[in-house]
């Protein structure tokens, strides 16, 4: 699905084979996504497609958000793919 600079999908729902994780893939280009909370945490793999692109001020690599954290995921300075691993697929979007 594509919305205003964001394309996203959940190719894998939580399963025993994935140790309870879901897998989301988001393609973002100079945009802030919807605010949400991570009840059980979140593990992100940041893959910049443009030189200098960052996700929440982080460049290429892994980012771990502890349980209970919240943010408005933001890509700046270009385009990046972000692969999200969510325990139990848990995510809570704000209003």
C-alpha positions as CSV (number, residue, x, y, z in Angstrom):
1,X,0.0,0.0,0.0
2,X,1.3,3.5,-0.8
3,X,0.3,6.7,1.1
4,X,1.9,10.1,0.8
5,X,5.6,9.0,0.6
6,X,5.1,5.7,2.5
7,X,4.6,2.2,1.1
8,X,4.1,-0.6,3.6
9,X,3.3,-4.2,3.9
10,X,3.3,-7.1,6.4
11,X,4.6,-10.0,4.5
12,X,4.8,-12.3,7.6
13,X,2.3,-12.4,10.5
14,X,3.6,-13.5,13.9
15,X,4.1,-17.3,13.9
16,X,5.9,-20.0,15.8
17,X,8.3,-20.4,12.9
18,X,9.3,-16.7,13.3
19,X,9.6,-17.1,17.1
20,X,6.4,-14.9,17.5
21,X,7.6,-12.0,15.4
22,X,5.8,-10.3,12.6
23,X,7.8,-8.8,9.7
24,X,6.8,-5.4,8.2
25,X,8.6,-3.6,5.4
26,X,8.2,0.1,4.9
27,X,9.5,2.3,2.1
28,X,9.7,5.9,3.2
29,X,10.8,9.1,1.4
30,X,11.3,12.3,3.4
31,X,8.3,11.8,5.6
32,X,7.1,11.2,9.1
33,X,4.9,8.2,9.6
34,X,2.0,7.8,12.0
35,X,2.8,8.0,15.7
36,X,2.7,4.6,17.4
37,X,3.8,2.7,20.6
38,X,5.7,-0.6,20.9
39,X,4.1,-2.6,23.7
40,X,6.7,-5.4,23.4
41,X,9.5,-3.4,21.6
42,X,10.6,-3.3,18.0
43,X,13.7,-4.3,16.1
44,X,14.4,-2.3,12.9
45,X,16.8,-2.9,10.1
46,X,17.5,0.5,8.4
47,X,18.5,0.4,4.7
48,X,19.1,3.8,3.2
49,X,18.5,3.9,-0.6
50,X,19.9,7.5,-0.9
51,X,23.2,8.7,0.5
52,X,22.6,10.4,3.8
53,X,19.1,9.1,4.3
54,X,18.3,8.5,8.0
55,X,15.6,6.8,10.0
56,X,14.9,8.5,13.3
57,X,18.4,10.1,13.0
58,X,20.0,6.7,12.5
59,X,21.9,5.6,9.4
60,X,22.2,2.1,8.0
61,X,22.1,-0.8,10.5
62,X,20.0,-2.1,13.4
63,X,17.9,-0.1,15.8
64,X,16.3,-1.7,18.9
65,X,13.3,0.1,20.5
66,X,12.6,-1.2,24.0
67,X,9.1,-2.2,25.2
68,X,6.8,0.7,25.9
69,X,8.7,3.2,23.6
70,X,6.8,5.3,21.1
71,X,7.7,7.5,18.2
72,X,6.7,9.0,14.9
73,X,9.0,7.1,12.5
74,X,10.7,9.7,10.3
75,X,13.0,9.4,7.2
76,X,15.0,12.5,6.3
77,X,17.4,13.3,3.5
78,X,16.0,10.9,1.0
79,X,14.6,7.4,0.8
80,X,15.0,4.4,3.0
81,X,13.6,0.9,3.5
82,X,13.0,-0.2,7.0
83,X,12.3,-3.8,8.0
84,X,10.4,-4.0,11.3
85,X,10.4,-7.1,13.6
86,X,7.5,-6.8,16.1
87,X,7.1,-9.3,19.0
88,X,3.6,-10.8,18.7
89,X,3.0,-8.2,15.9
90,X,2.1,-5.8,18.6
91,X,1.9,-2.1,17.6
92,X,-0.5,0.6,19.0
93,X,-1.2,3.5,16.7
94,X,-2.1,6.8,18.3
95,X,-5.4,8.6,17.6
